[in-house]
């Protein structure tokens, strides 16, 4: 199962601080979640951020702690959008 979360940084947020915290969260929180396969963070040219996470199952994603909670100080919560997709084929 693939989970995509998009968002924008809060007004006045320091992008370098966000990137440092995201890296720390990835290593200290995300990869300790049962069922996580891969997580990556990306940013578009217009400043929208994407966190894409591959899970072994939807149940694992449901049970996981929200990694974005640990980054809340940097994120404009009103812009968070989460989409989930079930993989098809091989």
C-alpha positions in Angstrom: 0.0 0.0 0.0 1.3 3.4 -0.9 0.5 6.5 1.2 1.1 9.9 -0.1 0.9 13.0 2.0 1.2 16.5 0.5 1.5 19.8 2.4 3.1 23.2 2.5 5.4 24.5 5.2 4.0 27.0 7.6 4.5 30.7 7.0 7.9 31.7 8.3 9.1 28.0 8.6 12.8 27.5 8.1 13.2 25.0 5.2 16.7 23.9 6.3 15.3 23.2 9.8 12.4 21.2 8.3 14.8 19.2 6.2 17.0 18.4 9.2 14.0 17.4 11.4 12.6 15.3 8.5 15.9 13.4 8.2 15.9 12.8 11.9 12.3 11.7 12.0 12.9 9.4 9.1 15.7 7.6 10.9 14.4 7.7 14.5 10.7 7.3 14.0 9.6 6.3 10.5 11.8 3.3 10.0 10.9 1.9 13.5 7.2 1.6 12.4 6.2 -2.1 11.8 5.4 -2.8 8.2 7.2 0.2 6.6 9.1 -0.7 3.5 10.3 2.7 2.2 9.7 6.4 2.9 10.9 9.4 0.9 10.4 13.1 1.0 10.3 15.4 -2.1 9.4 19.0 -2.9 8.0 20.5 -6.1 9.1 23.7 -7.8 6.2 25.6 -6.3 6.9 24.6 -2.7 4.5 21.7 -2.2 6.0 18.8 -0.2 5.3 15.1 -0.6 6.0 12.3 1.8 5.5 9.0 0.1 5.5 5.8 2.2 5.3 2.2 1.0 3.7 -0.1 3.6 3.5 -3.9 3.7 -0.3 -3.5 4.2 -3.1 -1.0 4.9 -3.3 -2.4 8.4 0.3 -1.4 9.0 -0.3 2.1 7.8 -3.4 2.4 10.0 -1.5 1.3 13.1 1.5 3.5 12.5 2.1 6.7 14.4 1.7 9.8 12.2 5.2 10.8 11.3 3.9 14.3 10.3 2.9 14.8 13.9 6.6 15.0 14.8 7.1 17.7 12.1 3.9 19.7 13.0 5.8 22.8 14.0 7.0 23.2 10.4 3.8 22.4 8.5 0.7 24.4 7.7 -1.8 21.8 9.0 -4.6 23.2 6.7 -2.7 22.0 3.7 -2.1 18.4 4.6 -3.7 15.9 2.2 -3.4 12.1 2.5 -4.0 9.7 -0.3 -3.7 5.9 -0.2 -3.3 3.5 -3.1 -3.4 -0.3 -3.2 -0.7 -1.7 -5.5 -1.9 -3.7 -8.5 0.0 -6.1 -10.6 3.6 -7.0 -10.4 
